[in-house]
Amino acid sequence: MRENKEQLKQEIKKEVKEELKEELKKGGKEEKERKWFYPTNKTPVFFEIIFILALLISLLNFPLTSFMSGTKDVKMEFGWPFHFFTMELDGNSAFPISFSGMILDLLIYVGVSYALDISITYLFKKRKE
């Protein structure tokens, strides 16, 4: 029983290696097969959705209880995972926009939206086949 499993594993490994070698030999010759790698017009839509979700997540983290109790040390931070807009309600804050956090957030959002677009395009392509 174990020998059969081991033989099956070895055969699968050989098949995978052969398929990988064939794909690497093809290289960039067959652009039609690799067309799903290009972003479509769904990428900006995914970017907008991710951006809005990030703002909603940061709004859910708003310290409403301390704000309602009258504490002046309330800090509002927008952006997820890095905060790109920070505002302190006591008025002693410096410049509220953090450009490094904004750039990092936007790069993450663009990467995730591109990955979503490519994966969905690839899945629909495979589904049609």
N, C-alpha and C positions, 0 to 999 in steps of 0.2 A: 504494500500500500504506500509506504513512504517512498519507495523507489519510483513508483508511478508519479507521485507528486513532484519529486525532484526532477524527473524527466520532463514533466509538463512545464515546470518552472524554467528549465534550461531551454526548452523549445520556444517558450514565450519570450525569453530574453534574446534569443537569436533572431526571432521575427522582429522584435522591436529595434534591435541594432540594425538589421537589414533595412527596415523602413526609414530609420534615421539617416543611414548612409545614403539612401536614394534621395531623400529630401535635401541633404546637404549637397549632393552632386547636382541637383537641379539648380540650386542657388537662386538667383534672381531672374532666371530665364522665363519662368512662367508667371508673368505679372497678373494674369487673370485669376489664378488661384489665390494670390496674395492680396487681392483687391479689398478684402474685408479688413485689412490692416489700416486703411485710410479712414480718417474720421469723416462722418457724414454730417448732415445738418441736424442730427439729434444731439450732438455734443453740446451746443450752447443751451439746449433745453435742460440737459442733465446738470450743467453747470449752474443754471438758475435754481433748479430744484435743490441742489446741494447747498447753495448759498443761503437760500431761504430756510432750509432745515437747520443750518448752523446758527442762523440768527434766532430761530425759535428755541433751539437748545439753550442758547445763552440767555434768552428771555426767561426760560424756565428756572434758570439759576439765580434770578433776581431775588435779593434778600427782602422779601415783602414784609415779613414779620418785624424785622428791625426798622424798616421804613415806616410801618404803621405805628410802631411804638414811639416814634418821635426821635430816634437816635440820629444824630447828624453825621455819624461816621459811615454812612451808607456809601458803598462803592458800586457803580454800575459798570459792568464789563461786557462788551459785545465781541463776538468772534469765538470760534471753536475750531481747533484745539488751542490756538494761540489767540490772545486777546488783542484786537487791533483798535478798539475804542474803549477808553476807560474814563469814567467821569465820577468824580467824588462830589457828593451833594453839599458838602460843607463849603465849597468854593475855593479851597486851597490847592487845587490840583494844578499841575503844569499842563503842557500841551496834551490834549486828550487822545490824539491819534498816534498810534505806534506803527510806523511804516514797516519795520522789520516783521512784526506780527502779521500785518496785512499782506505783505509779499509772500511770506511763508504759507499763510492760509490760502491765498489765491493759487499758489503753485500746487498745493495739495488738492484743492478743489478741481483744478484743471486736470491734474493727473487722474483723479478718481473718475471724473466725467469722461475722459478719453478712454479709460479702461472699461467703464460701463458700456460706452458706445461700441467699442471693438468687440467686447464679449457678447453683447446682444446681437450685433450684426453676424458674428461667427455662429452663434447658436441658431439664428434664423436660416443662415446659409446651410448649415448641417441638417437642419430640419427639412429643408426643401429637397435635399439629396436623399 
